[in-house]
Amino acid sequence: MKALFKTILKLAIIALALYGITLTKPEEAAHKQAIAQKINAQAENDPLLHASNLLHGAQDAAGVYPYAYKDYRVLSLMKDGNKTVSFGIFKRVFVLKNDFRS
């Protein structure tokens, strides 16, 4: 009986931890903001990227964003085809793509 109680307690702790992680998953807007900040930081040092951002931007006039948002409950991703551009967990977004010229 004691072993069953310990197992149930461990499962409850794991379930609560996973539920907490799902509550802190960043939304799509947070990914877009992090990517835009990374692009702007790179554009300060790269005049070609700056000119491209002025002409096209990361988001076009119609509001079509070039990356797809994927929600996996405990974490979220922005993908460019098969490649992951950013991932988010615990209200933090990490941008993985380093070159936004293409």
Secondary structure, 3 states (H helix, E strand, C coil): CHHHHHHHHHHHHHHHHHHHHHHCCCCHHHHHHHHHHHHHHHHHHCHHHHHHHHHCCCCCCCCCCCCEEEECCCCEEEEECCEEEEEEECCEEEECCCCCCC
